[in-house]
Amino acid sequence: MFDVPTWNEKRRVKKCYDLTSNIYNIRYSEEQKNKYKRALLNVNFNQKSIVLDIGCGSGLLFSYLTSKVDTIIGIDLSIGLLHKAKENNKETNIHLILADADNLPLQTNKVNIVFAFTMLQNMPSPLMTLKEIILAAKTDGQIIVTGLKKVFSLEKFKELLEKSGLKIVAIENGSDLKCYVAITKSLVNSKGFIK
């Protein structure tokens, strides 16, 4: 259960994204595309894969994935952004859910690939969020997460990932990126024990 300041912060972020959902693609599409391209160089897709995009926003990532995977689940706290995602993506293998990243409404150990782009800086407890993300991923699944450079130093970002139970496979850190893009695997199995 969250305390009042935590929920107030989440409501503030939700309201901000709801209000700006109409200009989200104009404002962020180029920046997001750079992150996607870097991340996708390091991701192994399978036609049977189930992909989770936490903080999916307007669904910009979906077009890169629909032909490569079986199912895409997009989760966001902003109803405005989810409406945009639905407008922008008509494919039948995309499923959108209004939910909080700290309380994912998914079964444990079911998702092959998890993307969490540009969301950790909006979370009251990034460590708690990462632990929730790990629960959704299969034991051998890939988790791709970004850390905004103006919020996290590279050392703090790596420390956060490792503390959560993630093994860093690769980190993209180009000058064209405002975020570190980390490709990771979980060190935690479905029973919560480190492998």
C-alpha positions in Angstrom: 0.0 0.0 0.0 1.2 3.5 -0.8 1.3 6.5 1.4 -0.4 9.7 0.5 2.8 11.5 -0.7 3.5 8.6 -3.1 0.1 8.6 -4.6 0.1 12.4 -4.9 3.3 12.2 -6.9 1.9 9.5 -9.1 -1.3 11.6 -9.7 0.8 14.6 -10.5 2.7 12.6 -13.2 -0.5 11.1 -14.5 -2.2 14.5 -14.8 0.9 15.9 -16.6 0.8 13.1 -19.2 -2.9 13.2 -19.6 -2.8 16.9 -20.3 0.1 16.6 -22.8 -1.0 13.4 -24.5 -2.1 15.2 -27.7 1.5 16.5 -28.2 3.4 13.5 -26.8 4.5 12.2 -30.2 5.5 15.6 -31.5 7.5 16.2 -28.3 9.2 12.9 -27.8 9.1 10.7 -30.9 12.7 11.4 -32.2 14.2 11.0 -28.7 12.3 7.7 -28.2 13.2 6.4 -31.6 16.9 6.8 -30.8 16.4 4.7 -27.6 14.4 2.1 -29.4 17.0 1.6 -32.2 19.8 1.2 -29.6 17.9 -1.2 -27.5 16.6 -3.3 -30.3 20.2 -4.0 -31.5 20.6 -6.1 -28.4 17.2 -7.9 -28.1 16.4 -11.4 -29.2 12.9 -11.7 -30.6 10.9 -14.9 -31.1 7.5 -15.1 -33.0 6.1 -16.6 -29.8 7.3 -13.9 -27.5 5.1 -12.0 -25.1 6.4 -8.4 -24.7 5.5 -6.0 -22.0 6.0 -2.3 -22.5 5.6 -0.6 -19.1 5.0 3.2 -19.4 4.1 2.6 -23.1 2.9 6.1 -23.6 1.3 6.6 -27.0 2.6 3.2 -28.2 5.6 4.5 -30.3 7.5 1.3 -29.7 4.7 -1.0 -30.9 5.4 -0.5 -34.6 9.0 -1.9 -34.1 7.5 -5.1 -32.5 4.2 -6.1 -34.0 5.6 -8.3 -36.8 8.3 -9.8 -34.6 6.3 -11.1 -31.6 3.1 -12.8 -30.7 1.7 -10.5 -28.1 2.4 -6.9 -26.9 1.0 -5.7 -23.6 1.2 -1.9 -23.1 0.7 -0.5 -19.6 0.5 3.1 -18.7 -1.0 5.2 -15.8 -2.2 7.9 -18.3 -5.6 7.2 -19.8 -4.9 10.0 -22.3 -1.7 8.3 -23.6 -3.5 4.9 -23.8 -6.2 6.5 -26.0 -3.4 7.8 -28.2 -1.8 4.3 -28.3 -5.1 2.8 -29.3 -5.6 5.4 -32.1 -2.1 4.9 -33.4 -2.0 1.1 -33.3 -4.7 -1.0 -34.8 -2.9 -4.4 -34.8 -4.8 -7.2 -33.1 -1.8 -8.5 -31.1 -1.6 -5.3 -29.0 -3.4 -5.2 -25.6 -3.5 -2.0 -23.5 -4.0 -1.8 -19.8 -4.4 1.2 -17.5 -2.3 0.3 -14.5 0.5 1.4 -12.2 4.0 0.0 -12.8 4.4 -0.7 -9.1 1.3 -2.9 -9.1 1.3 -4.8 -12.4 -1.9 -6.8 -13.0 -0.1 -9.7 -14.6 0.8 -13.2 -13.6 4.3 -13.8 -12.3 7.0 -15.2 -14.7 5.0 -14.9 -18.0 6.7 -12.2 -20.1 9.7 -12.9 -22.4 10.8 -9.3 -23.0 10.0 -6.2 -20.8 10.6 -2.7 -22.0 10.6 0.2 -19.4 11.6 3.3 -21.4 11.8 6.7 -19.8 9.7 5.9 -16.7 12.0 5.2 -13.7 12.6 8.9 -13.0 8.8 9.3 -12.6 8.6 6.6 -10.0 8.8 7.4 -6.2 10.9 4.2 -5.6 12.7 3.1 -8.7 14.1 0.0 -6.8 10.5 -1.1 -5.9 9.4 -0.6 -9.5 12.3 -2.7 -10.9 11.5 -5.5 -8.4 7.9 -5.5 -9.7 9.1 -5.6 -13.3 11.3 -8.5 -12.5 8.3 -10.5 -11.2 6.5 -10.2 -14.5 9.5 -11.4 -16.6 10.3 -15.1 -17.2 13.4 -16.3 -15.5 15.3 -16.2 -18.8 13.6 -13.1 -20.1 15.2 -9.8 -21.2 14.5 -6.6 -19.4 15.3 -3.3 -21.2 15.2 -0.3 -19.0 16.4 3.3 -19.3 17.7 5.8 -16.8 17.5 9.5 -17.5 21.1 10.9 -17.4 20.0 14.1 -15.7 18.5 12.0 -12.8 21.0 9.1 -12.6 24.7 9.0 -13.0 25.9 5.9 -14.9 27.3 4.5 -11.6 24.1 5.0 -9.7 22.0 3.6 -12.5 24.2 0.4 -12.7 24.0 0.1 -8.9 20.2 0.4 -8.9 19.9 -2.3 -11.6 22.2 -4.7 -9.8 20.6 -4.0 -6.4 17.2 -4.9 -7.9 18.5 -8.3 -9.0 19.3 -7.5 -12.7 22.4 -8.6 -14.5 23.6 -6.0 -17.0 24.2 -7.5 -20.4 24.8 -4.2 -22.3 24.4 -0.5 -21.7 24.0 2.0 -24.6 25.3 5.5 -23.7 25.7 7.5 -26.8 25.8 11.3 -27.0 22.5 11.2 -28.9 20.8 9.6 -26.0 19.3 11.5 -23.0 19.1 8.1 -21.2 21.3 5.1 -20.5 19.7 2.1 -22.3 20.3 -1.0 -20.3 19.7 -4.5 -21.6 19.5 -6.8 -18.6 18.5 -10.3 -17.5 17.0 -11.1 -14.1 19.2 -12.8 -11.5 16.0 -13.6 -9.5 14.0 -16.7 -10.3 10.2 -17.0 -10.1 10.4 -17.9 -6.4 12.4 -14.7 -5.5 15.8 -16.3 -5.1 18.9 -15.1 -6.8 20.2 -17.5 -9.4 
